Amino acid sequence: MSPYSFNIFLIVMAILAVIVFVSLFFVDAGYGKFFQTKWGPFLDNRIGWFLMEVPVFIAMLVLWWFSDRRNDVVRLIFLLLFEVHYFNRSFLFPRRLRGKGRMPWTIVLMGALFNTLNALMQGGWIFYVSPEDRYPLSWLTSVAFIAGIAVFFAGMYINIQSDGIIRNLRKPGDTAHYLPKGGMFRYVTSANYFGEFLEWVGFAILTWSWAGAVFALWTFANLAPRAARIHDMYSREFQGEFDPDKVKRMIPFLY
C-alpha cells in the first residue's frame, strides 16, 4: 500500500469512528451489561472474547513476519507492546471471566473485523508505510517514546486492575449488581475503559503516528458512549452510594 492510499485508509477509519461514536448513543452494543437477544444467535462469553480479539494478535504477527523490517529493534518493541495487550485480551482475560455471560455472534464478527482493520493500521504503518529511517535506535530515548510508554503502562495497569475489581464483585452463584469501588473507580464509573483508552493514547504518543492516533480515537468512540450508559445505569441503581456529578463516566474530572 502506498503512503497516499494508507492516508486515505486512515481518513476513512477516522470518519467511521465519528459515525460509530454518534450511533452508540442511540444503540447499545448488545454484550455484557447490555446483552440483548435481538442481536441474534449468541455464544459463550469466553469464546466470544477470544474469537473477537485473537485476529488482531495473529494479524500483527503475520504483518511483522513478512516485513523486511522485522529485525528492526524499535519496531520490534512496538510489536511487543501491542501484542502484550492483545495476549491478555485474547488468552488471559477470557479465561478469567466468571458466570455464564453470552455474546452475540454479530458483536463477535464486528469486533473481529475492526481488530483486523486495526492490525492493518498499526502494522501497516510500523512495518510497511513509515519511512525506513523513521525509528532509529535513538528513538528509545526520545521524549515521545519515554512519555508514551509511561502512559501506555499506566493505562495497562489501570485496565487490568479495574477488570479484576469488576470480576471480584460477585461470589460464585451471586447474580446481584454491585457498584465497583477502589482504584480509578473512585473517579470514573468505567475505570477499565479509561485504562484501555489511556493505553492507546500512550501507543499513539510512543509511535508518534497518525495510525496510533486513529486507534485512540476509535477506542474513545467505541467506549465513551457505553461509559455514559453505564454511568446513567449506576446513577439509577445506586442512588446515594456515589455522586454522579463528582464521579465521571470515563475520563477523571473531564468526562
URGI-V167574 format. One record per pair of residues at least 24 apart in sequence whose C-alpha atoms are under 8 Angstrom apart, sorted by the first residue. I is the first residue (numbers start at 1). J is the second residue. D is the distance in whole Angstrom. If there is no record, write none. Layout:
i=I j=J d=D
i=I j=J d=D
This chain:
i=1 j=129 d=7
i=2 j=129 d=7
i=3 j=129 d=6
i=6 j=129 d=8
i=10 j=121 d=7
i=10 j=210 d=8
i=10 j=211 d=7
i=10 j=214 d=7
i=13 j=214 d=7
i=14 j=214 d=6
i=14 j=217 d=7
i=14 j=218 d=7
i=17 j=217 d=7
i=17 j=218 d=5
i=17 j=221 d=6
i=17 j=222 d=8
i=18 j=221 d=7
i=20 j=221 d=6
i=20 j=222 d=7
i=21 j=220 d=8
i=21 j=221 d=4
i=21 j=222 d=6
i=21 j=224 d=8
i=21 j=225 d=7
i=24 j=222 d=7
i=24 j=225 d=6
i=24 j=226 d=7
i=25 j=225 d=5
i=25 j=226 d=8
i=28 j=226 d=7
i=29 j=107 d=7
i=30 j=103 d=8
i=30 j=104 d=7
i=30 j=107 d=7
i=31 j=102 d=7
i=31 j=103 d=5
i=31 j=104 d=7
i=31 j=107 d=7
i=32 j=101 d=7
i=32 j=102 d=8
i=32 j=103 d=7
i=35 j=102 d=7
i=35 j=103 d=7
i=35 j=104 d=8
i=37 j=104 d=8
i=39 j=104 d=6
i=39 j=106 d=7
i=40 j=104 d=6
i=40 j=105 d=7
i=40 j=106 d=7
i=41 j=104 d=6
i=41 j=105 d=6
i=41 j=106 d=8
i=42 j=102 d=6
i=42 j=103 d=5
i=42 j=104 d=4
i=42 j=105 d=5
i=43 j=102 d=6
i=43 j=103 d=6
i=43 j=104 d=6
i=43 j=105 d=7
i=44 j=100 d=7
i=44 j=101 d=6
i=44 j=102 d=5
i=44 j=103 d=6
i=45 j=94 d=8
i=45 j=100 d=7
i=45 j=101 d=5
i=45 j=102 d=4
i=45 j=103 d=5
i=46 j=94 d=5
i=46 j=95 d=7
i=46 j=97 d=7
i=46 j=101 d=8
i=47 j=94 d=7
i=48 j=102 d=8
i=48 j=103 d=6
i=48 j=104 d=8
i=48 j=105 d=8
i=48 j=108 d=6
i=49 j=89 d=8
i=49 j=90 d=7
i=49 j=94 d=6
i=49 j=108 d=7
i=50 j=89 d=8
i=50 j=90 d=5
i=50 j=91 d=7
i=50 j=94 d=6
i=51 j=90 d=8
i=51 j=108 d=7
i=51 j=112 d=7
i=52 j=90 d=8
i=52 j=108 d=5
i=52 j=109 d=7
i=52 j=111 d=5
i=52 j=112 d=4
i=52 j=115 d=8
i=53 j=86 d=7
i=53 j=89 d=6
i=53 j=90 d=5
i=53 j=111 d=7
i=53 j=112 d=6
i=53 j=115 d=7
i=54 j=86 d=7
i=54 j=87 d=8
i=54 j=89 d=8
i=54 j=90 d=5
i=54 j=91 d=8
i=54 j=112 d=8
i=55 j=112 d=6
i=55 j=115 d=7
i=55 j=116 d=6
i=56 j=86 d=7
i=56 j=112 d=8
i=56 j=115 d=5
i=56 j=116 d=5
i=56 j=118 d=7
i=56 j=119 d=5
i=57 j=83 d=6
i=57 j=86 d=6
i=57 j=87 d=7
i=57 j=90 d=8
i=59 j=116 d=7
i=59 j=119 d=6
i=59 j=120 d=8
i=60 j=119 d=6
i=60 j=120 d=8
i=60 j=123 d=6
i=63 j=123 d=6
i=63 j=124 d=7
i=63 j=127 d=7
i=64 j=123 d=7
i=64 j=127 d=6
i=67 j=127 d=6
i=67 j=128 d=7
i=68 j=127 d=8
i=69 j=127 d=6
i=69 j=128 d=8
i=70 j=127 d=7
i=73 j=137 d=7
i=74 j=135 d=6
i=74 j=136 d=7
i=74 j=137 d=6
i=74 j=139 d=7
i=74 j=140 d=7
i=75 j=126 d=6
i=75 j=127 d=7
i=75 j=135 d=7
i=78 j=126 d=8
i=78 j=207 d=7
i=85 j=156 d=8
i=96 j=167 d=8
i=97 j=167 d=7
i=98 j=167 d=7
i=98 j=172 d=8
i=99 j=172 d=7
i=99 j=173 d=8
i=118 j=215 d=7
i=121 j=211 d=6
i=121 j=212 d=8
i=122 j=211 d=6
i=122 j=212 d=7
i=125 j=209 d=8
i=125 j=211 d=7
i=144 j=205 d=6
i=144 j=206 d=5
i=144 j=207 d=8
i=144 j=208 d=7
i=145 j=205 d=7
i=145 j=206 d=4
i=145 j=207 d=7
i=146 j=206 d=7
i=147 j=202 d=8
i=147 j=205 d=7
i=147 j=206 d=7
i=148 j=201 d=8
i=148 j=202 d=4
i=148 j=203 d=6
i=148 j=204 d=7
i=148 j=205 d=5
i=148 j=206 d=4
i=148 j=207 d=8
i=149 j=202 d=6
i=149 j=203 d=7
i=149 j=206 d=6
i=150 j=202 d=7
i=151 j=198 d=6
i=151 j=199 d=6
i=151 j=201 d=7
i=151 j=202 d=5
i=152 j=198 d=6
i=152 j=199 d=4
i=152 j=200 d=7
i=152 j=201 d=7
i=152 j=202 d=4
i=152 j=203 d=6
i=153 j=199 d=7
i=154 j=195 d=7
i=154 j=198 d=7
i=154 j=199 d=7
i=155 j=194 d=7
i=155 j=195 d=4
i=155 j=196 d=6
i=155 j=197 d=7
i=155 j=198 d=5
i=155 j=199 d=4
i=155 j=202 d=8
i=156 j=195 d=6
i=156 j=196 d=7
i=156 j=198 d=8
i=156 j=199 d=6
i=157 j=195 d=7
i=158 j=183 d=8
i=158 j=184 d=7
i=158 j=191 d=7
i=158 j=192 d=7
i=158 j=194 d=8
i=158 j=195 d=5
i=158 j=196 d=8
i=159 j=191 d=7
i=159 j=192 d=4
i=159 j=193 d=7
i=159 j=194 d=7
i=159 j=195 d=4
i=159 j=196 d=6
i=160 j=192 d=7
i=160 j=195 d=8
i=161 j=192 d=8
i=162 j=191 d=6
i=162 j=192 d=5
i=163 j=192 d=6
i=179 j=234 d=7
i=179 j=238 d=7
i=186 j=247 d=7
i=187 j=246 d=7
i=187 j=247 d=5
i=187 j=248 d=6
i=187 j=252 d=5
i=187 j=253 d=7
i=188 j=247 d=5
i=188 j=248 d=5
i=188 j=249 d=5
i=188 j=250 d=5
i=188 j=251 d=7
i=188 j=252 d=6
i=189 j=227 d=7
i=189 j=230 d=7
i=189 j=231 d=6
i=189 j=234 d=8
i=189 j=247 d=7
i=189 j=248 d=7
i=189 j=249 d=5
i=189 j=250 d=7
i=190 j=227 d=6
i=190 j=230 d=7
i=190 j=231 d=8
i=190 j=249 d=6
i=190 j=250 d=5
i=191 j=250 d=6
i=193 j=223 d=6
i=193 j=224 d=8
i=193 j=227 d=8
i=193 j=250 d=7
i=194 j=250 d=5
i=194 j=251 d=6
i=224 j=249 d=8
i=224 j=250 d=7
